[in-house]
């Protein structure tokens, strides 16, 4: 990615529509997203409010567009059994590999880049 200036800031309500659009567009073809949120087309409104909870923080990387970092949350559009199995597996992985080695780590649940910006290095930059 060229030397472009970006700002990371807490998301605001005014970002909600763009965050939702980026998440849905950026995750639409991802197997895990499709597996966990199989009822997303029946309950699209759940995507609009589910990230703004007290225990969650959503950040956006801004330039001309907002690129969203979203968070996992309980919604009607998920498949409960699949979500429980996934969370159980991820908890076991966390306990075995992460908890002892990195007790102070921040858990990044979801990193989504607008498909329009794929291949430009923003996601890689954020994970470094």
PLY file of the C-alpha trace (Angstrom):
ply
format ascii 1.0
element vertex 128
property float x
property float y
property float z
element edge 127
property int vertex1
property int vertex2
end_header
0.00 0.00 0.00
1.35 3.44 -0.82
2.08 5.76 2.07
-1.49 6.80 2.73
-2.60 8.44 5.94
-5.33 6.65 7.89
-7.07 7.34 11.18
-8.54 4.74 13.51
-11.38 6.05 15.67
-14.32 4.67 17.67
-17.36 4.09 15.49
-20.36 6.36 15.87
-24.03 5.84 15.12
-23.60 7.79 11.88
-21.19 5.04 10.71
-23.71 2.26 11.24
-25.12 1.97 7.73
-21.65 1.95 6.15
-20.33 -0.55 8.72
-23.24 -2.86 7.99
-22.79 -2.53 4.24
-19.03 -3.21 4.43
-19.55 -6.20 6.72
-22.26 -7.75 4.58
-20.40 -7.12 1.32
-17.02 -8.11 2.69
-18.21 -11.28 4.37
-20.89 -12.43 1.94
-18.80 -15.12 0.28
-16.84 -16.19 3.34
-17.66 -19.78 4.40
-17.55 -19.07 8.16
-19.89 -16.08 7.86
-22.33 -18.02 5.71
-22.19 -20.96 8.13
-22.78 -18.93 11.31
-25.28 -16.31 10.11
-27.45 -18.47 7.89
-30.63 -16.48 8.65
-29.09 -13.09 7.82
-31.43 -12.56 4.87
-34.49 -13.12 7.06
-33.30 -10.66 9.75
-31.16 -8.01 8.04
-32.06 -5.43 10.69
-30.06 -7.39 13.27
-26.89 -6.28 11.53
-27.76 -2.63 12.08
-27.77 -2.66 15.89
-25.97 -5.74 17.12
-22.47 -4.26 17.33
-23.34 -1.37 19.60
-23.36 -3.12 22.96
-21.63 -2.12 26.19
-19.19 -5.02 26.10
-18.11 -4.43 22.50
-16.07 -1.78 20.72
-16.25 -1.09 17.02
-13.50 0.90 15.37
-13.39 2.27 11.86
-10.35 2.98 9.75
-11.10 6.13 7.84
-9.78 7.71 4.73
-12.27 8.65 2.02
-14.32 5.57 2.94
-14.99 3.87 6.28
-13.49 0.41 6.66
-15.08 -1.38 9.56
-13.85 -3.63 12.30
-16.94 -5.33 13.70
-17.60 -7.65 16.60
-19.35 -10.91 17.27
-22.79 -10.73 18.88
-25.92 -12.79 19.41
-28.54 -12.15 16.74
-31.62 -13.78 15.26
-29.88 -14.31 11.94
-27.46 -16.88 13.34
-27.90 -20.63 13.52
-27.76 -21.21 17.27
-26.41 -24.76 17.10
-23.68 -23.82 14.66
-22.73 -20.75 16.65
-22.49 -22.74 19.90
-20.29 -25.37 18.24
-18.07 -22.69 16.71
-17.72 -20.78 20.00
-17.00 -23.98 21.91
-14.23 -24.89 19.48
-12.78 -21.38 19.55
-12.86 -21.36 23.37
-10.93 -24.64 23.45
-8.35 -23.19 21.04
-8.08 -20.06 23.20
-7.60 -22.09 26.38
-4.99 -24.36 24.81
-2.93 -21.92 22.76
-3.60 -18.31 23.75
-4.65 -17.87 27.38
-1.35 -18.80 29.03
1.02 -17.39 26.41
-0.81 -14.11 25.86
-2.95 -13.34 28.94
-3.23 -9.61 28.14
-4.09 -9.99 24.47
-6.93 -8.12 22.83
-9.34 -10.44 21.04
-10.06 -9.24 17.51
-13.28 -10.95 16.55
-13.73 -9.60 13.06
-11.73 -7.58 10.56
-13.58 -6.65 7.39
-12.37 -4.68 4.40
-14.70 -3.26 1.79
-14.35 -5.51 -1.29
-13.71 -2.34 -3.30
-10.43 -2.01 -1.38
-9.31 -5.64 -1.33
-5.69 -6.18 -2.26
-4.53 -2.72 -1.15
-2.99 -3.83 2.15
-5.36 -2.21 4.68
-6.25 -5.48 6.43
-2.61 -6.53 6.56
-1.60 -3.12 7.91
-4.20 -3.33 10.68
-3.13 -6.79 11.82
0.49 -5.72 12.12
0 1
1 2
2 3
3 4
4 5
5 6
6 7
7 8
8 9
9 10
10 11
11 12
12 13
13 14
14 15
15 16
16 17
17 18
18 19
19 20
20 21
21 22
22 23
23 24
24 25
25 26
26 27
27 28
28 29
29 30
30 31
31 32
32 33
33 34
34 35
35 36
36 37
37 38
38 39
39 40
40 41
41 42
42 43
43 44
44 45
45 46
46 47
47 48
48 49
49 50
50 51
51 52
52 53
53 54
54 55
55 56
56 57
57 58
58 59
59 60
60 61
61 62
62 63
63 64
64 65
65 66
66 67
67 68
68 69
69 70
70 71
71 72
72 73
73 74
74 75
75 76
76 77
77 78
78 79
79 80
80 81
81 82
82 83
83 84
84 85
85 86
86 87
87 88
88 89
89 90
90 91
91 92
92 93
93 94
94 95
95 96
96 97
97 98
98 99
99 100
100 101
101 102
102 103
103 104
104 105
105 106
106 107
107 108
108 109
109 110
110 111
111 112
112 113
113 114
114 115
115 116
116 117
117 118
118 119
119 120
120 121
121 122
122 123
123 124
124 125
125 126
126 127
